[in-house]
C-alpha cells in the first residue's frame, strides 16, 4: 500500500514507519497492518475478529494480539484511549479510526467526533442470584466490554480485555500452616474451570503465582497481570473439616462482586472446588460449556492430594522437584488410573528430567510417550499430550510427518493452555513453521505473561529467526521476572554476540550461573581474542555438558572455525537425539558455515530432512 496521512502523521507501510515534524516511529509489521486495515475502512467500526482475519490470517493467536497492536499504535501516535483523536474503542463492537485519512490529495471523512466516541463508553451491572447445593449466591457481574490499561512493569501501556481474570494463590489459614500445597491446588482448580469458559481470558498459573505471599494493591496486581478481575481465597483445615472462602473482585473499582464460603468434610472437597469455579462463572454471566461440569469421578481425595503435591513439586523446575513430581503423579494414578491430568503432567515431568540433563533421551522419551498416550486415552481433548508426542516424533524418531500430524491434531482442539501452547510453539519451529511458532509463543505469553520459562523460550525463537530486538526484549523480561532463572545470561550473550558486540556478550556470559556457563564463555573468549581462555572454557564445557548438549559444543567449534570437530560433534548430537537438535540444527546461526558441507547434508538425511 502507498504512503498516506492520518491526521498529522505520515504513514509509510512499505517500511513500517510513521513520521511527524521530523519524528519517526518504527512500528511492528503487524501493528502497521492493523493501522492499514483501519485506514482502509476509515469511519467504520472494525471488529476484533475482522482484524484477526485480516492481519493474523491462518495464524493461531488470541484477541490479546489485537489489543497489544492497538495499544502499540496508540503509543506511537500519542493517542489517549480515554480521549482519543485517532483510534476510538466502540464498546462491544471493535475499533474505529476517527482521524482524517488523506490519500493522493483526497480526504476521507472522519467517522465521529472524539467527544462522541468518549461518550459511548458506558457500562451496566447486573445482579445474578442462584443456589448451588443449598448455598445462596448473590453476584454482581460487570459486562462493560471495552479495554483497560495495564502497566507491564516497564511503564508500557497495553490494552486489558474486559473479560479477563486472574486467580491469585489461596492463603493457607490452617493452624499448623501445613496445607499450602492444598491451597495452591485449590487456586489451580478454580483456574482450570474458568479456562473452559468461552471468551474469557484466564491468566496462567505461573504469572498469577508471582504474587504469592506478597501484599500488593489489587489494582496494581490486575494491571501487571492484564486482568480486569481477580479471585482471592483461603483454605482452613481443622481435623477432617475444610473451610474454603473465595471472593471475586473488580480490580478497577475495588468492588467485591461475589463472596462464597464452603464448609465441608475434606473428602468432599472435589465437589466444593467445582462449585466455587462454577459460581464465579455465573457471577460473570458467562455460560460454562464443558463436558466435565459435573463432579469429577475420582476414586478418592487421596489421589487428588498426590496430584496437588506433584503439581507443586513440578513447579520448582529443578531435577529434585521433577523426580518428586513423578513419584506423586504415579501414586495418584495408582489410586485412580482414570485421572488424565495426572497422566499428562507425569509425561511433562519425564520431559523435564530430560531437559535438565538428568536422564538420557532413550530413557525419557518412552516414558513421556506412554504417559501422554494414557492421558489421551482418558481424555482425547487434551492438547498437551499431542504436543509432547509431536516433540518425541520430531526430536527422537525424526518422523516429521507424524510430528506434523500431532501438531495439527493439537491445534484443532484450539488450546488455551499456556503450557500446551508453549510446547506446540517449539514443535511448530522444529517442523519449520516459524511464523506459526512465533504466534503460538505469543499466545502462550498472552495467557501467562509472567512465566520466565515462556519468556526465555520466546526469546530463543526470536533469536533463531534473526529477530534480535524482540529476542533481547524477552530475554530481559525473563530476567526481570526471575533473576535466578538460569540460561538467560547465556542466551542474552548469544544475542549480543550475533549483533557483533563481543565485549558486551562476554559480560553476559560471565554472569551465567548454570552448568552450561562455560559454553558461553568459550564463545565470548574467542570473540574477544583470548584463545587460551576459550580453549580452557571449552574443555570444561565438554566435561560438564558434552554428552548431554553435543549440538552446543558443535556450535562453539563452528564459531571458532573448527569445521571438522564441529561436524564430529553434530554427528554425536544426531546419534544421541539431542533435545535441542531439531531447532538448532537448521537455524542456529553459528552452524551456518557447515551447511554446504557434504557431511552436514548426510546428517540431514539421517534425520530424514531434505537437503
RABELNOR-V352046 format. One record per residue. N is the residue number from 0. RES is the residue in one small letter. PHI is phi in degrees with one decimal (none if undefined). BURIAL is b if it has 9 or more other ideal C-beta (glycine too) atoms within 8 Angstrom, else e. Layout:
BEGIN
n=[N N]
res=[RES RES]
phi=[PHI PHI]
burial=[BURIAL BURIAL]
END
This chain:
BEGIN
n=[0 1 2 3 4 5 6 7 8 9 10 11 12 13 14 15 16 17 18 19 20 21 22 23 24 25 26 27 28 29 30 31 32 33 34 35 36 37 38 39 40 41 42 43 44 45 46 47 48 49 50 51 52 53 54 55 56 57 58 59 60 61 62 63 64 65 66 67 68 69 70 71 72 73 74 75 76 77 78 79 80 81 82 83 84 85 86 87 88 89 90 91 92 93 94 95 96 97 98 99 100 101 102 103 104 105 106 107 108 109 110 111 112 113 114 115 116 117 118 119 120 121 122 123 124 125 126 127 128 129 130 131 132 133 134 135 136 137 138 139 140 141 142 143 144 145 146 147 148 149 150 151 152 153 154 155 156 157 158 159 160 161 162 163 164 165 166 167 168 169 170 171 172 173 174 175 176 177 178 179 180 181 182 183 184 185 186 187 188 189 190 191 192 193 194 195 196 197 198 199 200 201 202 203 204 205 206 207 208 209 210 211 212 213 214 215 216 217 218 219 220 221 222 223 224 225 226 227 228 229 230 231 232 233 234 235 236 237 238 239 240 241 242 243 244 245 246 247 248 249 250 251 252 253 254 255 256 257 258 259 260 261 262 263 264 265 266 267 268 269 270 271 272 273 274 275 276 277 278 279 280 281 282 283 284 285 286 287 288 289 290 291 292 293 294 295 296 297 298 299 300 301 302 303 304 305 306 307 308 309 310 311 312 313 314 315 316 317 318 319 320 321 322 323 324 325 326 327 328 329 330 331 332 333 334 335 336 337 338 339 340 341 342 343 344 345 346 347 348 349 350 351 352 353 354 355 356 357 358 359 360 361 362 363 364 365 366 367 368 369 370 371 372 373 374 375 376 377 378 379 380 381 382 383 384 385 386 387 388 389 390 391 392 393 394 395 396 397 398 399 400 401 402 403 404 405 406 407 408 409 410 411 412 413 414 415 416 417 418 419 420 421 422 423 424 425 426 427 428 429 430 431 432 433 434 435 436 437 438 439 440 441 442 443 444 445 446 447 448 449 450 451 452 453 454 455 456 457 458 459 460 461 462 463 464 465 466 467 468 469 470 471 472 473 474 475 476 477 478 479 480 481 482 483 484 485 486 487 488 489 490 491 492 493 494 495 496 497 498 499 500 501 502 503 504 505 506 507 508 509 510 511 512 513 514 515 516 517 518 519 520 521 522 523 524 525 526 527 528 529 530 531 532 533 534 535 536 537 538 539 540 541 542 543 544 545 546 547 548 549 550 551 552 553 554 555 556 557 558 559 560 561 562 563 564 565 566 567 568 569 570 571 572 573 574 575 576 577 578 579 580 581 582 583 584 585 586 587 588 589 590 591 592 593 594 595 596 597 598 599 600 601 602 603 604 605 606 607 608 609 610]
res=[x x x x x x x x x x x x x x x x x x x x x x x x x x x x x x x x x x x x x x x x x x x x x x x x x x x x x x x x x x x x x x x x x x x x x x x x x x x x x x x x x x x x x x x x x x x x x x x x x x x x x x x x x x x x x x x x x x x x x x x x x x x x x x x x x x x x x x x x x x x x x x x x x x x x x x x x x x x x x x x x x x x x x x x x x x x x x x x x x x x x x x x x x x x x x x x x x x x x x x x x x x x x x x x x x x x x x x x x x x x x x x x x x x x x x x x x x x x x x x x x x x x x x x x x x x x x x x x x x x x x x x x x x x x x x x x x x x x x x x x x x x x x x x x x x x x x x x x x x x x x x x x x x x x x x x x x x x x x x x x x x x x x x x x x x x x x x x x x x x x x x x x x x x x x x x x x x x x x x x x x x x x x x x x x x x x x x x x x x x x x x x x x x x x x x x x x x x x x x x x x x x x x x x x x x x x x x x x x x x x x x x x x x x x x x x x x x x x x x x x x x x x x x x x x x x x x x x x x x x x x x x x x x x x x x x x x x x x x x x x x x x x x x x x x x x x x x x x x x x x x x x x x x x x x x x x x x x x x x x x x x x x x x x x x x x x x x x x x x x x x x x x x x x x x x x x x x x x x x x x x x x x x x x x x x x x x x x x x x x x x x x x x x x x x x x x x x x x x x x x x x x x x x x x x x x x]
phi=[none -72.8 -64.3 -152.5 -118.6 -123.5 57.5 -89.8 -96.8 -88.0 -114.8 -122.0 -63.1 -62.9 -120.1 56.2 -129.9 -123.6 -142.9 -158.1 50.2 85.4 -90.2 -118.4 -116.3 -89.0 -106.4 -63.6 -52.9 -73.4 -63.5 -62.6 -66.2 -64.0 -62.6 -62.2 -60.9 -66.8 -66.6 -66.4 -123.3 -54.1 90.7 -107.8 -82.8 -113.1 -76.3 -60.8 -63.0 -65.6 -67.3 -61.4 -65.5 -79.0 -101.7 -115.7 -59.8 64.6 -120.6 -84.5 -139.8 -101.1 -56.4 -56.5 -62.6 -68.2 -58.3 -67.1 -65.4 -63.7 -62.1 -64.7 -63.2 -64.2 -64.3 -67.0 -82.9 71.3 -97.5 -95.2 -61.3 -82.1 -136.4 -72.7 -120.7 -119.1 -120.3 -105.1 -85.9 -108.9 -52.7 68.8 -121.0 151.1 -129.6 -137.0 -80.4 -106.0 -84.7 -72.9 -112.3 -115.3 -132.3 50.5 85.6 -99.5 -110.5 -82.3 -65.5 -70.5 -77.2 -162.2 -66.3 -54.5 -64.2 -64.1 -62.0 -67.7 -68.0 -78.3 -85.7 -137.4 -145.1 -131.5 -122.0 -124.1 -105.1 -112.7 -123.0 -149.8 -126.7 -123.6 49.7 67.1 -102.8 -73.3 -120.3 -115.9 -130.6 -110.3 -112.5 -97.3 -119.7 -73.4 -95.6 -166.2 -151.3 -118.0 -114.1 -119.6 -105.7 -91.7 99.0 -113.0 60.7 -101.1 -78.3 -137.1 -74.4 -113.3 -65.5 -62.8 -88.0 -141.0 -147.2 -122.9 -104.9 -78.8 -56.8 -76.2 -84.9 -89.7 -103.0 -66.0 -59.8 -89.2 52.6 -114.0 -117.3 -61.5 -62.3 -72.0 -61.3 -61.7 -65.9 -61.6 -63.9 -64.9 -65.2 -62.4 -60.5 -64.6 -65.1 -64.4 -64.9 -90.7 -85.2 -60.9 67.6 -108.3 -85.8 -110.9 -67.7 -66.1 -58.5 -59.8 -68.0 -62.6 -78.0 -62.7 -98.5 -64.5 73.9 -106.7 -101.3 -141.8 -66.5 -62.2 -64.2 -66.6 -61.5 -60.1 -65.9 -68.5 -87.4 73.1 -121.0 -81.0 -132.2 -131.8 -110.9 -117.1 -167.5 -149.4 -127.5 -138.6 -109.8 -137.0 64.8 -95.1 -99.7 -132.8 -116.5 -118.7 -119.8 -142.8 -147.6 -107.9 -128.0 -79.9 -73.1 -68.6 -101.0 67.6 -89.6 -83.4 -84.9 -162.1 -133.9 -135.2 -127.7 -129.6 -111.8 -145.4 -67.6 -56.5 -65.7 -96.8 -65.6 -60.9 -69.0 -60.5 -58.6 -68.3 -63.1 -60.1 -61.7 -64.7 -65.7 -63.2 -60.4 -64.8 -61.8 -84.6 57.6 -119.3 -74.7 -81.3 -115.0 -159.8 -77.5 -123.6 -80.8 -82.0 -59.5 -71.5 -93.2 -83.9 -73.5 -157.8 -67.9 -64.7 -62.3 -69.7 -62.8 -61.5 -60.4 -63.5 -64.9 -64.9 -63.7 -65.1 -67.4 -63.1 -62.1 -66.9 83.3 -97.9 -61.7 -63.4 -64.5 -67.3 -66.5 -64.3 -62.4 -56.4 -63.0 -65.6 -66.7 -65.2 -64.3 -61.3 -73.0 -65.9 -78.9 -142.5 -65.5 -101.1 -117.9 -62.9 -67.0 -66.2 -68.4 -69.2 -77.3 -63.6 -60.8 -65.5 -65.8 -63.9 -65.4 -61.2 -64.0 -66.0 -64.3 -88.5 64.1 -85.8 -138.1 -84.0 -62.2 -64.8 -83.8 -74.9 -63.1 -59.0 -70.3 -59.5 -63.7 -62.1 -67.7 -65.3 -68.0 -63.4 -61.2 -69.8 -64.2 -79.2 -148.5 -66.3 -93.8 -86.6 -87.6 -58.6 -59.6 -62.1 -62.4 -68.3 -64.5 -62.7 -65.9 -64.1 -59.8 -75.9 -97.9 -115.7 -92.8 54.7 -103.7 -72.9 -66.0 -66.7 -63.2 -64.3 -64.2 -64.2 -61.0 -66.9 -63.7 -66.6 -66.8 -64.3 -81.3 51.8 -65.3 -122.8 -89.3 -63.1 -67.7 -63.9 -62.5 -61.9 -69.3 -67.1 -64.0 -70.9 -62.4 -61.4 -65.2 -60.7 -82.5 84.4 -95.6 -68.0 -64.0 -66.0 -61.7 -63.5 -67.2 -66.8 -63.6 -62.9 -64.3 -62.1 -69.6 -67.0 -83.7 -131.3 -71.1 -109.1 -93.1 -63.1 -65.7 -64.6 -62.7 -63.2 -72.3 -62.0 -60.7 -66.8 -63.4 -62.7 -60.9 -67.2 -94.1 82.4 -93.1 -70.9 -63.2 -65.9 -62.6 -66.2 -57.1 -75.1 -64.6 -69.9 -64.8 -62.9 -64.0 -68.6 -68.8 -141.0 -57.7 -89.1 -68.7 -79.2 98.2 -68.5 -68.1 -64.5 -64.2 -60.7 -60.6 -65.9 -63.7 -66.8 -62.0 -64.4 -79.8 85.8 -123.2 -64.5 -63.1 -65.4 -63.4 -61.9 -58.9 -67.4 -59.9 -66.4 -87.8 -67.2 -117.3 -79.2 -64.3 -92.9 -54.9 -69.4 -61.5 -66.0 -63.1 -60.8 -68.9 -63.6 -62.2 -63.7 -65.5 -96.0 81.9 -120.8 -61.5 -63.5 -64.9 -64.2 -61.1 -65.4 -64.4 -65.5 -61.9 -65.3 -63.0 -62.6 -67.0 -80.7 -131.1 -53.0 -64.5 -93.8 -126.1 -61.7 -67.1 -70.8 -65.0 -61.2 -64.7 -63.6 -60.2 -63.0 -63.8 -82.7 86.6 -87.1 -59.1 -63.8 -68.4 -61.6 -69.1 -61.6 -70.1 -66.2 -63.1 -64.3 -65.0 -66.1 -67.4 -84.1 57.0 -51.8 -59.5 -88.7 -66.6 -55.7 -94.4 -77.3 -56.0 -97.5 -125.9 -64.9 -61.5 -69.9 -89.4 -55.7 -61.8 -91.3 -75.5 -100.9 -76.5 -57.6 -67.6 -64.8 -66.3 -66.0 -66.8 -56.8 -66.3 -63.5 -91.0 60.8 -110.0 -71.5 -61.0]
burial=[e e e b b b b e b b b b b e e b b b b e e e e e e e b e e b b b b b b b b b b e b b b e e b e b e b b b e e b b e e e e b b b b b b b b b b b b b b b b b e b e b e e b b b b b b b b e e b b b b b b b b b b e e e e b e b b b e b e e b b e b e e b e e e e b e e e b e e b e b e b b b b b b e b b b b b b b e e e e b b b b b b b b b b b b b b e b e b e e e e b e b b b b b b b b b b b b b b b b b e e b b b b b b b b b b e b e e e e e e b b e b b b b b b b b b b b b b b b b b e e e b b b b b b b b b b b e e e e e b b e b e b e b e b e e b b b b b b b b b b b b b b b b e b e b e e e e e e e e e b e b b e b b b b b b b b b b b b b b e e e e b b b b b b b b b b b b b e b b e e b b e b b b b b b b b b b b b b e b e e e e b e b b b e b b b b b b b b b b e b e e e b b b b b b b b b b b b b b b e b b b e b b b b b b e b b b e b e b e b b b b b b b b b b b b b b b e b b e b b b b b b b b b b b b b b b b b b b b b b b b b b b b b b e e b e b b b b b b b b b b e b e e e b e b b b b b b b b b b b b e e e b e e b b b b b e e b e e e b b b b b b b b b b b b b e e e e b b e e b b e b b b e b b b e e b b b b b b b b b b b b e e b e e b b b b b b b b b e b b b b b b b b b b e b b e b b e e b e e b e e b b e b b b e b e b e e]
END
